[in-house]
Amino acid sequence: MVTTSAGNQIIGGGDIWVNNFIREVIPTLSEEVHLIIDNKRSSNHIESSISIPHTFRLENPKKTEELLDKCSRIIFLHPPYSHREYLMEYQDKWDTIFIQAYAKDITDSGTDFKMYPTKIELSWQNLLLRKCKKRVWIGLNHSPLLDDFECISIPNYYTFTEDRKLIEECSDTIGYAARFESRKNPHWLSNHSAKVLTHKYDYYNISEMYNFKRCKFYEFDMNIHRNWFVDKSWQIFHGAYKNEPFGYSIFDAVNYGKLPILHKDWGVECNYEYRVNNKEDFDDLVNELINTPYDKKVKECNKLKQYLLQFADKNKWVEKVGNLINNL
């Protein structure tokens, strides 16, 4: 199994998905599994955070080659977005690919600035999609991927751990917890008061391009993630991501009693009112929500939570993914 990351080094939602797969699905599989991490270990890597046999490719390319020579099939849990020559001679073993984000969705996000989380080569992902025997879309939203390729759809899951009501106090401070990349529209926070939980290099790369003087930055760390969401000094959450496949942080916001602003194209099956399509819409809605009666916002938040709860069945997700891998 190939992934770009796993364990305690969590950069994005794809890494959370991989960790859930290792913890929940691997024990149900009928074959012996080895994880190839297409990276090198981070300086703070905790070996016990990955519970199955694993190899960091950049540290041990020879062992990686030996594993690929011996294995019966290759499954891409979170494949790299740019060409990997070492995988090319094993195309006959490319079995299943799980798509965390369609590269075309990332590059065609239609935002007014361009910043991607990694190097992206559309031709590489298209090759993987063409050559793999099974393609699995993990998103809850429609993607052009489903028009371009025949895919199996197994949406991600989220476990709600809290039973919190919407936070009552509504200030002009906005919460944000996601990568600073184009399709997430982080630049819409310009001129707003905000508390931003993200990776420092992404944040500082564009902080001089926009007016973030009223934004308070927090370095992303899963150890402070929960406490950051529990913070009662903000109610409004910026979750208006373009072409978002699943959106863990949107689920997190509702879980902890926050009020998300969504993109107009996300979760369209839910008749949720607080949606935007551009920066002007976003600014107007923030001002509107500050003055919106609390009871009305509670009603909308409850409506959104009922929609999200359909993705809360972990056992169903494990069964579907496990059966797919086991060819049942």
BELRARA-V696014 format. One record per pair of residues at least 12 apart in sequence whose C-alpha atoms are under 8 Angstrom apart, sorted by the first residue. I is the first residue (numbers start at 0). J is the second residue. D is the distance in Angstrom with one decimal. If there is no record, write none. Layout:
I J D
I J D
This chain:
0 32 7.1
0 33 6.2
0 34 4.8
0 35 6.0
0 73 5.6
0 74 4.7
0 75 5.8
0 76 6.6
1 34 5.9
1 35 4.8
1 36 6.0
1 37 6.9
1 73 7.2
1 74 6.2
1 75 4.8
1 76 5.9
1 77 6.8
1 78 6.5
2 17 7.7
2 34 7.4
2 35 6.4
2 36 5.1
2 37 6.0
2 75 6.3
2 76 5.3
2 77 4.5
2 78 5.4
2 79 7.3
3 36 5.4
3 37 4.8
3 38 6.2
3 77 5.9
3 78 6.2
3 79 5.9
4 17 7.9
4 36 5.9
4 37 7.1
4 38 7.0
4 77 7.8
5 17 6.3
5 18 6.0
5 36 7.3
5 49 6.8
6 18 6.3
6 44 7.7
6 45 7.4
6 46 7.9
6 48 4.7
6 49 5.0
7 44 6.4
7 45 6.5
7 48 5.8
8 41 7.1
8 43 7.8
8 44 6.6
9 221 7.6
11 177 7.6
11 178 7.1
12 246 7.6
12 247 6.5
13 77 6.5
13 99 5.9
14 77 7.7
16 155 7.7
17 76 6.4
17 77 7.1
18 49 7.9
21 49 7.8
21 50 7.4
21 51 7.5
22 50 7.6
23 317 6.5
24 317 5.7
24 320 7.1
24 321 5.8
25 321 7.8
27 321 6.3
28 321 6.4
28 324 7.3
28 325 6.2
29 325 6.5
32 51 7.6
32 52 7.4
33 51 6.9
33 52 5.2
33 53 5.6
33 54 7.9
34 51 7.2
34 52 6.2
34 53 4.4
34 54 6.3
35 53 5.8
35 54 5.1
35 55 6.1
35 56 6.4
35 63 7.0
36 53 7.1
36 54 6.0
36 55 4.8
36 56 5.9
37 55 6.3
37 56 5.3
37 57 6.9
37 79 7.4
38 55 5.8
38 56 5.9
38 57 5.5
38 58 8.0
39 55 5.3
39 56 6.7
39 57 5.2
39 58 5.9
40 55 6.6
64 85 7.7
67 89 7.4
68 89 8.0
71 92 6.7
72 92 4.5
72 93 6.2
72 94 5.9
73 92 5.5
73 93 4.9
73 94 5.5
73 95 7.2
74 93 6.5
74 94 5.6
74 95 4.8
74 96 5.9
75 95 6.2
75 96 4.6
75 97 6.1
76 96 6.4
76 97 5.4
76 98 7.9
77 96 7.9
77 97 6.5
77 98 7.0
77 99 6.7
78 96 7.6
78 97 7.9
78 98 8.0
80 102 7.4
80 117 7.4
80 118 6.5
80 119 5.0
80 120 6.0
80 121 7.7
80 123 6.9
80 124 6.3
81 118 6.1
81 119 5.3
81 120 4.9
81 121 7.9
81 123 5.9
81 124 7.4
82 120 7.0
82 123 5.4
90 130 6.9
93 127 7.9
93 130 6.8
93 131 5.0
93 132 7.0
94 131 5.0
94 132 5.0
94 133 6.3
95 131 5.6
95 132 5.9
95 133 4.6
95 134 5.9
95 135 7.5
95 324 7.9
96 127 7.6
96 128 7.3
96 131 6.5
96 133 6.4
96 134 5.1
96 135 6.2
97 134 6.1
97 135 4.7
97 136 6.2
97 137 6.9
98 134 7.3
98 135 6.0
98 136 5.2
98 137 6.2
99 136 7.1
99 137 6.1
99 138 7.2
99 244 7.0
100 138 8.0
100 243 7.9
100 244 6.2
101 142 7.6
101 144 6.4
102 119 6.9
102 120 7.7
102 121 6.0
102 124 7.1
103 121 6.8
103 143 8.0
104 142 7.4
104 143 7.5
104 242 5.9
105 181 7.8
105 182 6.4
105 242 7.2
108 181 7.1
108 182 5.3
108 241 6.2
108 242 6.6
109 182 7.7
110 181 6.2
110 182 6.6
110 184 7.2
112 181 6.2
113 180 7.7
113 181 5.4
114 179 7.8
114 180 5.1
114 181 5.0
115 180 5.3
115 181 6.3
116 178 7.5
116 179 7.9
116 180 6.1
128 148 7.5
133 150 7.1
133 151 7.5
134 149 7.2
134 150 4.9
134 151 6.1
135 150 5.5
135 151 4.7
135 152 5.6
135 153 6.6
136 150 6.5
136 151 6.2
136 152 4.8
136 153 6.1
136 154 6.9
137 152 6.3
137 153 5.3
137 154 4.3
137 155 5.3
137 244 7.2
137 245 7.4
138 152 7.7
138 153 7.5
138 154 5.1
138 155 6.3
138 243 7.9
138 244 4.2
138 245 4.8
139 154 5.3
139 155 7.3
139 244 6.2
139 245 5.5
139 266 7.3
140 243 7.5
140 244 5.8
140 245 7.0
140 265 6.5
140 266 6.2
142 242 7.5
142 244 7.8
153 316 7.3
153 319 7.2
153 320 7.4
154 245 7.8
154 310 7.4
154 316 7.8
155 245 6.9
155 310 7.0
155 316 7.2
156 310 4.9
156 311 5.3
156 312 6.5
156 313 6.0
156 316 6.7
157 247 7.4
157 250 7.2
157 310 6.1
157 311 5.0
157 312 7.6
157 313 7.3
158 311 5.3
158 312 7.6
158 313 7.2
159 254 5.9
159 311 7.0
160 254 7.0
161 254 5.8
161 255 6.5
162 254 7.2
162 255 7.8
163 254 6.9
163 255 5.9
163 256 5.3
164 255 7.9
164 256 5.3
164 297 7.8
165 234 7.7
165 255 7.8
165 256 4.1
165 257 5.8
165 258 7.1
165 297 6.2
165 300 7.4
166 231 6.7
166 233 8.0
166 234 5.9
166 256 5.5
166 257 6.3
167 234 7.5
167 293 6.8
168 231 7.5
168 232 7.3
168 233 7.2
168 234 6.8
169 232 7.9
169 233 6.2
169 234 5.3
169 235 7.2
169 289 5.9
170 232 7.2
170 233 6.1
170 234 7.1
170 289 6.5
171 191 7.6
171 192 6.4
171 233 7.7
171 285 7.5
171 286 7.7
171 289 6.6
172 191 7.2
172 192 4.7
172 193 4.8
172 194 7.0
172 232 7.5
172 233 5.5
172 234 7.7
172 235 7.2
173 191 7.5
173 192 6.3
173 193 4.4
173 194 6.2
173 233 6.1
173 234 7.0
173 235 5.1
173 236 5.6
173 237 6.6
174 193 5.7
174 194 5.0
174 195 6.2
174 233 6.5
174 234 7.4
174 235 6.2
174 236 4.6
174 237 6.1
175 193 7.2
175 194 6.3
175 195 4.8
175 196 6.0
175 197 8.0
175 236 6.0
175 237 5.4
175 238 7.3
176 195 6.1
176 196 4.7
176 197 5.9
176 248 6.4
177 196 6.8
177 197 5.7
177 248 6.9
178 197 5.7
178 198 6.7
178 201 7.2
179 197 6.9
179 198 7.5
179 201 5.3
179 202 6.0
180 201 7.4
182 240 5.8
182 241 4.8
182 242 6.6
182 243 7.6
183 238 7.7
183 239 6.8
183 240 4.2
183 241 6.0
183 243 7.8
184 239 7.1
184 240 6.1
184 241 7.3
186 209 6.7
187 278 5.4
187 281 7.2
187 282 7.9
188 211 7.1
188 214 7.9
189 209 5.7
189 210 4.9
189 211 5.4
190 210 5.4
190 211 6.3
190 212 7.4
190 213 6.9
191 211 7.4
191 213 6.2
191 214 7.1
192 213 4.6
192 214 5.3
192 215 7.9
193 213 6.5
193 214 4.5
193 215 6.1
194 214 5.8
194 215 4.9
194 216 6.2
194 217 7.4
195 214 6.7
195 215 6.0
195 216 4.9
195 217 5.8
196 216 6.3
196 217 4.8
196 218 6.0
196 219 5.4
196 227 8.0
197 216 7.6
197 217 6.6
197 218 5.7
197 219 4.7
198 218 5.6
198 219 5.4
199 217 8.0
199 218 5.9
199 219 7.8
228 251 7.8
228 252 7.0
228 255 6.3
228 257 8.0
229 255 6.2
233 257 7.9
234 256 7.7
234 257 5.0
234 258 5.8
235 257 6.2
235 258 4.9
235 259 6.0
235 260 7.2
235 285 7.7
235 288 7.9
236 252 6.9
236 257 6.3
236 258 5.6
236 259 4.5
236 260 6.0
237 259 5.9
237 260 5.3
237 261 7.2
238 259 5.6
238 260 5.4
238 261 5.1
238 262 7.2
239 259 7.9
239 260 5.6
239 261 4.0
239 262 4.1
239 263 7.8
239 274 7.3
239 275 6.9
240 261 6.9
240 262 5.7
240 265 7.8
241 262 6.3
241 264 7.4
241 265 7.7
242 264 7.6
242 265 7.5
243 265 7.0
250 307 7.2
253 300 7.2
253 303 8.0
253 304 6.5
258 296 7.6
258 300 6.4
259 273 7.5
260 273 5.5
260 274 5.7
260 275 7.2
260 281 8.0
261 273 6.4
261 274 4.7
261 275 6.4
262 274 5.2
262 275 5.1
262 276 5.9
263 275 5.4
263 276 5.8
269 302 7.7
269 303 6.7
269 306 6.2
270 302 7.8
271 299 6.2
271 302 6.8
271 303 6.2
272 299 6.9
